[in-house]
Amino acid sequence: MPHVSLHDLRRVADALAMLKGRTILGASVRSDFRQLKLELSEGVVLVVALENTEAGPPRLEVDLVRHSDQAGGQLEVRFDAV
C-alpha cells in the first residue's frame, strides 16, 4: 500500500476546501491516469497528479491555479541578443 504523508493529505484537503461553492466547467484525465485536471468557475484550475521520484515512492502533487485577468493566461519571455 502506498504511503502518503500527512503534509500531502493536508495540501489536498486545503485545495479541495477552496473549491466549495464553485462550478466544475470541465474535467480531464491523462491517458495513463496519473493526472486529473478540473476547470472551475472564476478561472480556477485544480490539478492533482502522481509524480514519480527516483529516490522513493511516487509523490502526490496538488496545484490550484488562478488565472490572472491582467495576464490574459499567457507569459511572454523575451531573449535579448548578446
C-alpha positions, 0 to 999 in steps of 0.5 A: 500500500502506498504511503502518503504523508500527512503534509500531502493529505493536508495540501489536498484537503486545503485545495479541495476546501477552496473549491466549495461553492464553485462550478466544475466547467470541465474535467480531464484525465491523462491517458495513463491516469496519473493526472486529473485536471478540473476547470472551475468557475472564476478561472480556477484550475485544480490539478492533482497528479502522481509524480514519480521520484527516483529516490522513493515512492511516487509523490502526490502533487496538488496545484490550484491555479488562478488565472490572472485577468491582467495576464490574459493566461499567457507569459511572454519571455523575451531573449535579448541578443548578446 
